Amino acid sequence: MGTETKEFKAESKRLLEMMINSIYTHKEIFLRELISNASDAMDKLYFKSMSENTGITRSDMEIRLEANKDDRKLIITDNGIGMTKEELENNLGTIAKSGSLAFKNENEKTEDVNIIGQFGVGFYSAFMVAKKVTVISKAYGSDEAYMWESEGVDGYSISEAQKDSHGTQIILEIKDNAEEENYDEFLEPYKIKQLIRKYSDYIRYPIKMDVEHEKLKEGSKDEYEKEIVTETLNSMTPIWKKSKTELKDEDYNQFYKDKFYDFEDPLAHIHTKTEGTATYSALLYIPAKAPYDYYSKNFEKGLQLYSSGVMIMEKCADLLPDYFSFVRGLVDSEDLSLNISREMLQHDRQLKLIAKSLEKSIKNELKKLQKNDREKYEKFFDSFGTQLKYGIYESFGANKENLQDLLLFRSSFVPEGDGEKKNGYVTLEEYVSRMKDDQKYIYFASGSSIARIEALPQTEMVRDKGYEILYFTDHVDEFTVQMMHDFNGKEFKSVSADDLGLETEAEKEEIKKAEEDNKDLFDFMTEKLSGKVKAVKLSQRLKTHPVCITSEGMLSVEMEKVLSAMPDEQAHNAKAEKILEINASHPIFEKLKTLYAEDKDKVAEYADILYSQALLIEGMPIENPVEFTNKLCEIMSK
């Protein structure tokens, strides 16, 4: 037989060009594809051995790599089932023709045999790095070998060849370096090792390569000689494929640190295997600390995604909701095609089923950690609690049911006889379980620190009633509970809200009468504060402090502070409807009444000073600090 030269069909040419430019964004995956095809060929031979009792075992099979820098050749050799001339034609002559898929469909009951991917598409990724590809193959049980050669989209040739044993050898003539492309690296042993560890570490057959090393000459102290050592580049057995009974926490932790380059043990791991509508194995980790860039735009979430032990994506973002983006780990599914692109993944039904299942597993693990090891859970929450809160806020409360049980807040609660635990973390469930019989709301106070919150005048009345207060020190806290509205039917209420619902009817009537009697005074003060406040009124919530700022409507004073710090102009201009509250039992109220009758100009000055004081108590800037201090000095000097 001579050499047969053939052209690719027009459709195949277009597919090849599109595949190289679109489906694969990283040229380095060519090695993953060719290794997977070699593994596929050995799986087929192993299955044939089982069905025909040929005596071939898995231990007889291996993949060999050889890098020749001088000839610019990278050679991948396997001793799998090999291909006949017809199979070379069918599998390599037509893009996306799947010898593997056809084989699997014909052998539905193949147990313990993983057939990986579609041969055609994966094989042609070789042309991303090679200017010429030669395939020499000899089918198992055949006396004839054939050679397939191609230099790209123009066509290919098939001719007879010599090969001693069954299997396939792929010879890549690596492209010369281009201006922005370094192809030399694919001939470097260190790079080849790196790619095998990254993409093909868990291929079940050994991937071997002869590597040159230097060793000290025998009998010499400083003279070295070169030696060739055959190295196995892959570990072969994925930890996630092992039984949980085989593994200890130390095994899981070491794998995590090696795989994800963390020096610290994770707080928890999730090792799960699921079969049914979504078949997959997963090994997930809750890190002990957030990466330095976690709360920045540069952070990229996602799990490593494997198809039957072969990595197809470094970070698959679709497997994790944003609020669980801190989770690290991997998912291995036989239901996903090896040759799947990012665009195709977004619409993959299996991926969505896996993601939903993982979300449930992560939630359950966090709840278990919260219940069984509170100290560890609080450490987790210190690092990632803000992300959970954002999960509720950004979804406008849609994720409330998923996340509300995971939230922690600092609180005024002090366990009996344990003052050291003052201001510790509490769950919403714990807060509600301690609510008094007559308590209507879950009360909270916002501020930059616990110390500042505890000094707020607005907390006085709530404390006097013996009600617990949640301390909101995180910017997102108040936005989050606003989206939640309630927890188990109990509404959230800020201690700075206009109506706390704490006054008795008699107290309400008393305040109402005093306000009516002094309506002109409060209207005058409101007018002199010229739009800075919506109203000036008497307060029942204050006990010792003269004044405080409260708010009406959806936007609180604390929320205004957060929004005003944002670069967005619209957010920056958002203002709370402020109320200046004056303590009805404080001497300052009597002073204001007297001045209103005698010197209204002084009342205007007092109104401005009291408003500025209230702002300072809230931790808000005052408009004119110089004017404020001058007025204080003027009053003090009289």
BAGUZA-295204 format. One record per residue (C-alpha): residue number from 0; residue in three letters; x, y, z. Coordinates in steps of 0.5 Angstrom, whole numbers. Layout:
N
> NUM, ALA, X, Y, Z
...
end
This chain:
638
> 0, MET, 0, 0, 0
> 1, GLY, 2, 7, -2
> 2, THR, 1, 14, 2
> 3, GLU, -6, 16, 2
> 4, THR, -7, 24, 2
> 5, LYS, -14, 26, 4
> 6, GLU, -17, 33, 5
> 7, PHE, -21, 35, 11
> 8, LYS, -28, 36, 9
> 9, ALA, -30, 44, 9
> 10, GLU, -34, 43, 15
> 11, SER, -28, 40, 19
> 12, LYS, -24, 45, 17
> 13, ARG, -28, 50, 20
> 14, LEU, -29, 46, 26
> 15, LEU, -22, 46, 27
> 16, GLU, -21, 53, 26
> 17, MET, -26, 55, 31
> 18, MET, -24, 50, 36
> 19, ILE, -17, 52, 36
> 20, ASN, -19, 60, 37
> 21, SER, -25, 59, 41
> 22, ILE, -26, 53, 45
> 23, TYR, -20, 52, 48
> 24, THR, -17, 59, 51
> 25, HIS, -10, 56, 54
> 26, LYS, -6, 52, 49
> 27, GLU, -3, 48, 55
> 28, ILE, -9, 44, 55
> 29, PHE, -7, 40, 49
> 30, LEU, -3, 35, 53
> 31, ARG, -9, 34, 58
> 32, GLU, -13, 32, 52
> 33, LEU, -7, 27, 49
> 34, ILE, -6, 24, 56
> 35, SER, -13, 23, 56
> 36, ASN, -14, 20, 50
> 37, ALA, -8, 15, 52
> 38, SER, -12, 13, 58
> 39, ASP, -18, 12, 54
> 40, ALA, -14, 7, 49
> 41, MET, -12, 3, 55
> 42, ASP, -19, 3, 59
> 43, LYS, -21, 0, 52
> 44, LEU, -16, -5, 52
> 45, TYR, -17, -7, 60
> 46, PHE, -24, -8, 58
> 47, LYS, -23, -12, 52
> 48, SER, -18, -16, 57
> 49, MET, -24, -17, 62
> 50, SER, -29, -20, 57
> 51, GLU, -24, -24, 53
> 52, ASN, -19, -26, 58
> 53, THR, -13, -24, 55
> 54, GLY, -9, -24, 61
> 55, ILE, -7, -16, 60
> 56, THR, -8, -12, 67
> 57, ARG, -7, -5, 69
> 58, SER, 0, -6, 72
> 59, ASP, 2, -7, 64
> 60, MET, 0, -1, 62
> 61, GLU, 3, 6, 62
> 62, ILE, 4, 13, 58
> 63, ARG, 11, 15, 56
> 64, LEU, 13, 22, 55
> 65, GLU, 19, 24, 51
> 66, ALA, 22, 31, 50
> 67, ASN, 27, 32, 45
> 68, LYS, 29, 40, 45
> 69, ASP, 34, 39, 39
> 70, ASP, 29, 36, 34
> 71, ARG, 23, 40, 37
> 72, LYS, 19, 34, 38
> 73, LEU, 15, 32, 44
> 74, ILE, 13, 25, 44
> 75, ILE, 7, 21, 47
> 76, THR, 7, 14, 47
> 77, ASP, 2, 9, 50
> 78, ASN, 1, 1, 50
> 79, GLY, -7, 1, 50
> 80, ILE, -11, -2, 45
> 81, GLY, -9, 2, 39
> 82, MET, -12, 4, 32
> 83, THR, -13, 0, 25
> 84, LYS, -13, 4, 19
> 85, GLU, -20, 5, 19
> 86, GLU, -20, 7, 26
> 87, LEU, -15, 12, 24
> 88, GLU, -19, 15, 19
> 89, ASN, -25, 15, 23
> 90, ASN, -22, 18, 29
> 91, LEU, -17, 23, 26
> 92, GLY, -20, 24, 20
> 93, THR, -27, 27, 22
> 94, ILE, -27, 33, 27
> 95, ALA, -31, 31, 33
> 96, LYS, -32, 24, 31
> 97, SER, -32, 20, 38
> 98, GLY, -29, 13, 38
> 99, SER, -30, 13, 45
> 100, LEU, -37, 15, 45
> 101, ALA, -39, 10, 40
> 102, PHE, -35, 5, 44
> 103, LYS, -39, 7, 51
> 104, ASN, -45, 6, 47
> 105, GLU, -44, -1, 45
> 106, ASN, -42, -3, 52
> 107, GLU, -47, 0, 56
> 108, LYS, -45, -5, 62
> 109, THR, -38, -3, 63
> 110, GLU, -36, -3, 70
> 111, ASP, -30, 0, 73
> 112, VAL, -28, 3, 66
> 113, ASN, -28, 10, 65
> 114, ILE, -29, 13, 58
> 115, ILE, -26, 20, 57
> 116, GLY, -28, 25, 52
> 117, GLN, -29, 25, 45
> 118, PHE, -23, 23, 41
> 119, GLY, -23, 28, 35
> 120, VAL, -24, 35, 39
> 121, GLY, -19, 33, 44
> 122, PHE, -14, 31, 39
> 123, TYR, -14, 37, 35
> 124, SER, -12, 41, 40
> 125, ALA, -5, 39, 39
> 126, PHE, -5, 43, 33
> 127, MET, -5, 49, 38
> 128, VAL, 3, 48, 39
> 129, ALA, 5, 43, 33
> 130, LYS, 6, 45, 26
> 131, LYS, 6, 38, 24
> 132, VAL, 3, 32, 28
> 133, THR, 5, 24, 27
> 134, VAL, 1, 19, 29
> 135, ILE, 3, 12, 29
> 136, SER, -1, 6, 31
> 137, LYS, -2, -1, 32
> 138, ALA, -9, -4, 34
> 139, TYR, -8, -10, 39
> 140, GLY, -8, -17, 36
> 141, SER, -6, -14, 29
> 142, ASP, 0, -15, 25
> 143, GLU, 0, -8, 21
> 144, ALA, 1, -1, 24
> 145, TYR, -1, 5, 20
> 146, MET, 2, 12, 20
> 147, TRP, -3, 19, 20
> 148, GLU, 1, 25, 19
> 149, SER, -2, 32, 18
> 150, GLU, 0, 40, 18
> 151, GLY, -6, 43, 20
> 152, VAL, -13, 44, 16
> 153, ASP, -11, 43, 9
> 154, GLY, -11, 35, 10
> 155, TYR, -8, 29, 12
> 156, SER, -4, 23, 10
> 157, ILE, -4, 15, 12
> 158, SER, 1, 10, 10
> 159, GLU, 4, 4, 13
> 160, ALA, 9, 4, 18
> 161, GLN, 13, 0, 23
> 162, LYS, 11, -1, 30
> 163, ASP, 14, -7, 35
> 164, SER, 8, -7, 40
> 165, HIS, 0, -5, 40
> 166, GLY, -1, 2, 42
> 167, THR, -1, 9, 39
> 168, GLN, 5, 14, 39
> 169, ILE, 4, 21, 38
> 170, ILE, 10, 26, 35
> 171, LEU, 9, 33, 36
> 172, GLU, 13, 38, 32
> 173, ILE, 13, 44, 36
> 174, LYS, 12, 51, 33
> 175, ASP, 18, 56, 33
> 176, ASN, 17, 61, 38
> 177, ALA, 13, 67, 36
> 178, GLU, 13, 74, 38
> 179, GLU, 8, 73, 44
> 180, GLU, 8, 66, 44
> 181, ASN, 13, 62, 47
> 182, TYR, 13, 54, 45
> 183, ASP, 20, 52, 48
> 184, GLU, 17, 51, 54
> 185, PHE, 13, 45, 52
> 186, LEU, 20, 42, 51
> 187, GLU, 22, 43, 58
> 188, PRO, 21, 37, 63
> 189, TYR, 20, 42, 69
> 190, LYS, 14, 45, 65
> 191, ILE, 11, 38, 62
> 192, LYS, 12, 36, 70
> 193, GLN, 8, 42, 72
> 194, LEU, 2, 41, 67
> 195, ILE, 2, 33, 68
> 196, ARG, 1, 35, 76
> 197, LYS, -4, 41, 74
> 198, TYR, -9, 37, 69
> 199, SER, -7, 29, 69
> 200, ASP, -5, 28, 76
> 201, TYR, -10, 23, 77
> 202, ILE, -10, 19, 71
> 203, ARG, -10, 12, 73
> 204, TYR, -4, 9, 69
> 205, PRO, 3, 12, 71
> 206, ILE, 5, 17, 66
> 207, LYS, 13, 16, 66
> 208, MET, 19, 21, 63
> 209, ASP, 26, 20, 63
> 210, VAL, 29, 26, 66
> 211, GLU, 36, 28, 67
> 212, HIS, 39, 29, 73
> 213, GLU, 46, 31, 76
> 214, LYS, 49, 27, 82
> 215, LEU, 56, 27, 85
> 216, LYS, 61, 22, 82
> 217, GLU, 62, 16, 86
> 218, GLY, 68, 17, 91
> 219, SER, 68, 25, 89
> 220, LYS, 67, 31, 93
> 221, ASP, 66, 36, 88
> 222, GLU, 65, 33, 81
> 223, TYR, 58, 31, 78
> 224, GLU, 56, 27, 73
> 225, LYS, 49, 26, 69
> 226, GLU, 44, 21, 70
> 227, ILE, 38, 19, 67
> 228, VAL, 32, 17, 72
> 229, THR, 25, 15, 70
> 230, GLU, 20, 19, 74
> 231, THR, 13, 18, 75
> 232, LEU, 10, 24, 74
> 233, ASN, 3, 23, 76
> 234, SER, 0, 21, 83
> 235, MET, -6, 16, 80
> 236, THR, -10, 16, 86
> 237, PRO, -15, 22, 87
> 238, ILE, -16, 23, 95
> 239, TRP, -23, 24, 93
> 240, LYS, -24, 17, 90
> 241, LYS, -22, 14, 96
> 242, SER, -26, 12, 102
> 243, LYS, -27, 16, 108
> 244, THR, -25, 10, 112
> 245, GLU, -18, 10, 109
> 246, LEU, -17, 18, 111
> 247, LYS, -15, 22, 117
> 248, ASP, -16, 29, 118
> 249, GLU, -8, 30, 117
> 250, ASP, -9, 27, 110
> 251, TYR, -15, 32, 108
> 252, ASN, -11, 38, 111
> 253, GLN, -4, 36, 108
> 254, PHE, -8, 35, 101
> 255, TYR, -11, 42, 102
> 256, LYS, -5, 45, 104
> 257, ASP, -1, 42, 98
> 258, LYS, -7, 43, 93
> 259, PHE, -9, 50, 95
> 260, TYR, -2, 53, 97
> 261, ASP, -4, 55, 104
> 262, PHE, 0, 54, 110
> 263, GLU, -6, 54, 115
> 264, ASP, -10, 48, 116
> 265, PRO, -17, 49, 114
> 266, LEU, -23, 49, 119
> 267, ALA, -27, 44, 116
> 268, HIS, -27, 39, 110
> 269, ILE, -33, 36, 106
> 270, HIS, -32, 30, 103
> 271, THR, -38, 27, 99
> 272, LYS, -40, 22, 93
> 273, THR, -47, 23, 90
> 274, GLU, -50, 18, 85
> 275, GLY, -57, 19, 82
> 276, THR, -59, 26, 78
> 277, ALA, -53, 29, 79
> 278, THR, -47, 24, 80
> 279, TYR, -40, 27, 82
> 280, SER, -35, 27, 88
> 281, ALA, -33, 33, 91
> 282, LEU, -28, 35, 96
> 283, LEU, -29, 42, 99
> 284, TYR, -26, 46, 104
> 285, ILE, -27, 52, 109
> 286, PRO, -21, 56, 110
> 287, ALA, -19, 58, 116
> 288, LYS, -17, 65, 114
> 289, ALA, -19, 70, 108
> 290, PRO, -14, 71, 102
> 291, TYR, -11, 78, 102
> 292, ASP, -15, 79, 96
> 293, TYR, -22, 76, 98
> 294, TYR, -26, 82, 99
> 295, SER, -23, 86, 93
> 296, LYS, -25, 86, 85
> 297, ASN, -19, 82, 84
> 298, PHE, -21, 75, 88
> 299, GLU, -24, 70, 83
> 300, LYS, -28, 65, 86
> 301, GLY, -29, 58, 84
> 302, LEU, -28, 50, 85
> 303, GLN, -23, 46, 80
> 304, LEU, -28, 42, 76
> 305, TYR, -25, 35, 74
> 306, SER, -28, 30, 69
> 307, SER, -27, 23, 71
> 308, GLY, -20, 25, 74
> 309, VAL, -18, 30, 69
> 310, MET, -18, 37, 70
> 311, ILE, -23, 41, 65
> 312, MET, -23, 48, 69
> 313, GLU, -18, 51, 74
> 314, LYS, -24, 55, 77
> 315, CYS, -31, 54, 75
> 316, ALA, -35, 60, 78
> 317, ASP, -42, 57, 77
> 318, LEU, -41, 51, 82
> 319, LEU, -41, 56, 88
> 320, PRO, -46, 62, 90
> 321, ASP, -43, 68, 91
> 322, TYR, -44, 68, 99
> 323, PHE, -40, 61, 99
> 324, SER, -35, 64, 95
> 325, PHE, -30, 63, 100
> 326, VAL, -30, 55, 99
> 327, ARG, -24, 52, 96
> 328, GLY, -24, 45, 93
> 329, LEU, -26, 41, 87
> 330, VAL, -31, 37, 84
> 331, ASP, -30, 31, 79
> 332, SER, -36, 28, 75
> 333, GLU, -37, 23, 70
> 334, ASP, -43, 26, 67
> 335, LEU, -39, 32, 64
> 336, SER, -36, 32, 57
> 337, LEU, -28, 33, 58
> 338, ASN, -29, 38, 52
> 339, ILE, -34, 42, 55
> 340, SER, -32, 50, 54
> 341, ARG, -34, 55, 59
> 342, GLU, -40, 58, 55
> 343, MET, -43, 51, 54
> 344, LEU, -42, 50, 62
> 345, GLN, -46, 56, 63
> 346, HIS, -52, 52, 60
> 347, ASP, -50, 45, 63
> 348, ARG, -56, 42, 67
> 349, GLN, -52, 37, 70
> 350, LEU, -47, 43, 73
> 351, LYS, -53, 46, 76
> 352, LEU, -56, 40, 79
> 353, ILE, -49, 39, 82
> 354, ALA, -48, 46, 84
> 355, LYS, -55, 46, 88
> 356, SER, -53, 40, 91
> 357, LEU, -46, 43, 94
> 358, GLU, -50, 49, 96
> 359, LYS, -54, 44, 101
> 360, SER, -48, 41, 103
> 361, ILE, -44, 47, 105
> 362, LYS, -50, 50, 109
> 363, ASN, -50, 43, 113
> 364, GLU, -43, 43, 114
> 365, LEU, -43, 50, 117
> 366, LYS, -49, 49, 121
> 367, LYS, -46, 43, 124
> 368, LEU, -39, 47, 125
> 369, GLN, -44, 52, 129
> 370, LYS, -47, 47, 133
> 371, ASN, -41, 42, 135
> 372, ASP, -35, 47, 135
> 373, ARG, -37, 54, 136
> 374, GLU, -30, 57, 137
> 375, LYS, -28, 55, 130
> 376, TYR, -35, 57, 127
> 377, GLU, -34, 64, 130
> 378, LYS, -27, 64, 127
> 379, PHE, -30, 62, 121
> 380, PHE, -35, 68, 121
> 381, ASP, -30, 73, 123
> 382, SER, -27, 72, 116
> 383, PHE, -33, 70, 112
> 384, GLY, -39, 73, 116
> 385, THR, -39, 79, 112
> 386, GLN, -40, 75, 105
> 387, LEU, -46, 71, 108
> 388, LYS, -49, 78, 110
> 389, TYR, -48, 81, 103
> 390, GLY, -51, 74, 100
> 391, ILE, -58, 77, 104
> 392, TYR, -57, 84, 102
> 393, GLU, -55, 83, 95
> 394, SER, -61, 78, 93
> 395, PHE, -66, 83, 96
> 396, GLY, -67, 78, 102
> 397, ALA, -68, 72, 97
> 398, ASN, -63, 68, 100
> 399, LYS, -66, 70, 107
> 400, GLU, -68, 62, 108
> 401, ASN, -61, 60, 106
> 402, LEU, -57, 64, 110
> 403, GLN, -60, 67, 116
> 404, ASP, -59, 61, 121
> 405, LEU, -51, 62, 119
> 406, LEU, -51, 69, 122
> 407, LEU, -48, 72, 128
> 408, PHE, -48, 78, 131
> 409, ARG, -45, 81, 137
> 410, SER, -50, 83, 143
> 411, SER, -51, 86, 150
> 412, PHE, -52, 79, 153
> 413, VAL, -48, 77, 158
> 414, PRO, -48, 70, 161
> 415, GLU, -50, 69, 168
> 416, GLY, -43, 69, 172
> 417, ASP, -39, 69, 166
> 418, GLY, -37, 77, 165
> 419, GLU, -31, 75, 160
> 420, LYS, -36, 73, 155
> 421, LYS, -39, 80, 155
> 422, ASN, -41, 82, 148
> 423, GLY, -40, 75, 145
> 424, TYR, -43, 73, 138
> 425, VAL, -50, 70, 138
> 426, THR, -55, 67, 133
> 427, LEU, -61, 70, 131
> 428, GLU, -65, 64, 134
> 429, GLU, -61, 65, 141
> 430, TYR, -63, 72, 141
> 431, VAL, -70, 70, 140
> 432, SER, -70, 64, 145
> 433, ARG, -68, 70, 150
> 434, MET, -74, 75, 148
> 435, LYS, -78, 77, 154
> 436, ASP, -86, 75, 154
> 437, ASP, -87, 83, 153
> 438, GLN, -82, 84, 147
> 439, LYS, -84, 86, 141
> 440, TYR, -78, 87, 137
> 441, ILE, -71, 84, 136
> 442, TYR, -67, 91, 138
> 443, PHE, -61, 93, 135
> 444, ALA, -56, 99, 135
> 445, SER, -51, 101, 130
> 446, GLY, -44, 104, 130
> 447, SER, -37, 104, 129
> 448, SER, -35, 100, 135
> 449, ILE, -38, 96, 141
> 450, ALA, -35, 102, 145
> 451, ARG, -39, 107, 141
> 452, ILE, -45, 103, 141
> 453, GLU, -46, 102, 148
> 454, ALA, -45, 110, 149
> 455, LEU, -50, 111, 145
> 456, PRO, -56, 115, 148
> 457, GLN, -61, 112, 144
> 458, THR, -60, 105, 148
> 459, GLU, -62, 107, 155
> 460, MET, -69, 106, 155
> 461, VAL, -68, 99, 151
> 462, ARG, -63, 97, 157
> 463, ASP, -68, 100, 162
> 464, LYS, -73, 95, 160
> 465, GLY, -68, 89, 160
> 466, TYR, -68, 88, 153
> 467, GLU, -62, 85, 149
> 468, ILE, -59, 89, 144
> 469, LEU, -55, 87, 138
> 470, TYR, -49, 91, 136
> 471, PHE, -48, 92, 129
> 472, THR, -41, 94, 127
> 473, ASP, -41, 92, 120
> 474, HIS, -43, 97, 115
> 475, VAL, -47, 92, 111
> 476, ASP, -51, 89, 118
> 477, GLU, -57, 94, 118
> 478, PHE, -58, 94, 110
> 479, THR, -58, 86, 111
> 480, VAL, -63, 86, 116
> 481, GLN, -67, 91, 113
> 482, MET, -68, 86, 107
> 483, MET, -69, 81, 112
> 484, HIS, -75, 85, 115
> 485, ASP, -76, 79, 121
> 486, PHE, -73, 73, 124
> 487, ASN, -78, 68, 125
> 488, GLY, -84, 73, 125
> 489, LYS, -80, 78, 130
> 490, GLU, -79, 84, 126
> 491, PHE, -72, 88, 127
> 492, LYS, -72, 95, 130
> 493, SER, -67, 100, 131
> 494, VAL, -66, 103, 138
> 495, SER, -65, 110, 134
> 496, ALA, -72, 108, 130
> 497, ASP, -78, 114, 131
> 498, ASP, -82, 109, 135
> 499, LEU, -79, 104, 139
> 500, GLY, -86, 101, 142
> 501, LEU, -83, 101, 149
> 502, GLU, -87, 107, 152
> 503, THR, -93, 106, 156
> 504, GLU, -100, 109, 154
> 505, ALA, -99, 114, 160
> 506, GLU, -92, 116, 158
> 507, LYS, -94, 117, 151
> 508, GLU, -100, 122, 153
> 509, GLU, -95, 126, 158
> 510, ILE, -90, 127, 152
> 511, LYS, -96, 129, 147
> 512, LYS, -98, 134, 152
> 513, ALA, -91, 137, 153
> 514, GLU, -90, 137, 146
> 515, GLU, -97, 141, 144
> 516, ASP, -95, 146, 150
> 517, ASN, -89, 147, 147
> 518, LYS, -90, 147, 140
> 519, ASP, -88, 154, 138
> 520, LEU, -81, 152, 141
> 521, PHE, -80, 146, 137
> 522, ASP, -83, 149, 130
> 523, PHE, -78, 155, 132
> 524, MET, -72, 150, 133
> 525, THR, -74, 146, 127
> 526, GLU, -74, 152, 122
> 527, LYS, -67, 155, 125
> 528, LEU, -64, 148, 123
> 529, SER, -66, 150, 116
> 530, GLY, -68, 143, 113
> 531, LYS, -62, 139, 117
> 532, VAL, -68, 136, 121
> 533, LYS, -75, 134, 119
> 534, ALA, -77, 135, 126
> 535, VAL, -75, 137, 133
> 536, LYS, -79, 133, 139
> 537, LEU, -79, 131, 146
> 538, SER, -76, 124, 147
> 539, GLN, -78, 119, 152
> 540, ARG, -72, 114, 150
> 541, LEU, -67, 119, 154
> 542, LYS, -65, 118, 161
> 543, THR, -59, 122, 162
> 544, HIS, -57, 125, 156
> 545, PRO, -59, 131, 153
> 546, VAL, -60, 130, 146
> 547, CYS, -60, 125, 141
> 548, ILE, -61, 124, 133
> 549, THR, -66, 119, 131
> 550, SER, -69, 118, 124
> 551, GLU, -76, 116, 120
> 552, GLY, -77, 112, 114
> 553, MET, -72, 107, 111
> 554, LEU, -66, 110, 111
> 555, SER, -63, 111, 118
> 556, VAL, -57, 115, 120
> 557, GLU, -52, 109, 120
> 558, MET, -54, 108, 113
> 559, GLU, -53, 115, 111
> 560, LYS, -46, 114, 114
> 561, VAL, -44, 108, 110
> 562, LEU, -47, 111, 103
> 563, SER, -44, 118, 104
> 564, ALA, -37, 114, 104
> 565, MET, -38, 111, 97
> 566, PRO, -36, 114, 91
> 567, ASP, -42, 114, 88
> 568, GLU, -45, 121, 87
> 569, GLN, -53, 118, 88
> 570, ALA, -51, 114, 94
> 571, HIS, -47, 120, 97
> 572, ASN, -53, 125, 97
> 573, ALA, -58, 120, 100
> 574, LYS, -60, 123, 107
> 575, ALA, -64, 120, 113
> 576, GLU, -70, 124, 115
> 577, LYS, -67, 126, 122
> 578, ILE, -70, 128, 128
> 579, LEU, -67, 132, 134
> 580, GLU, -70, 129, 140
> 581, ILE, -69, 133, 147
> 582, ASN, -70, 129, 154
> 583, ALA, -76, 132, 157
> 584, SER, -73, 131, 164
> 585, HIS, -66, 134, 163
> 586, PRO, -65, 141, 165
> 587, ILE, -63, 143, 158
> 588, PHE, -71, 143, 156
> 589, GLU, -73, 148, 162
> 590, LYS, -67, 152, 159
> 591, LEU, -70, 152, 152
> 592, LYS, -77, 154, 155
> 593, THR, -74, 160, 159
> 594, LEU, -70, 162, 153
> 595, TYR, -76, 162, 148
> 596, ALA, -79, 167, 152
> 597, GLU, -74, 171, 153
> 598, ASP, -68, 171, 148
> 599, LYS, -70, 167, 141
> 600, ASP, -64, 169, 138
> 601, LYS, -60, 164, 144
> 602, VAL, -65, 159, 142
> 603, ALA, -63, 159, 135
> 604, GLU, -56, 158, 138
> 605, TYR, -57, 153, 143
> 606, ALA, -61, 149, 137
> 607, ASP, -55, 149, 133
> 608, ILE, -50, 147, 138
> 609, LEU, -55, 141, 141
> 610, TYR, -56, 139, 133
> 611, SER, -48, 139, 133
> 612, GLN, -47, 135, 139
> 613, ALA, -52, 130, 137
> 614, LEU, -48, 129, 131
> 615, LEU, -42, 128, 134
> 616, ILE, -45, 123, 139
> 617, GLU, -47, 119, 133
> 618, GLY, -40, 119, 130
> 619, MET, -42, 124, 124
> 620, PRO, -38, 130, 122
> 621, ILE, -41, 137, 123
> 622, GLU, -41, 142, 118
> 623, ASN, -37, 148, 121
> 624, PRO, -33, 145, 127
> 625, VAL, -30, 152, 128
> 626, GLU, -37, 156, 129
> 627, PHE, -39, 150, 134
> 628, THR, -33, 151, 138
> 629, ASN, -33, 159, 138
> 630, LYS, -40, 158, 140
> 631, LEU, -39, 153, 146
> 632, CYS, -33, 158, 148
> 633, GLU, -38, 164, 148
> 634, ILE, -43, 160, 152
> 635, MET, -37, 158, 157
> 636, SER, -35, 165, 158
> 637, LYS, -41, 168, 160
end
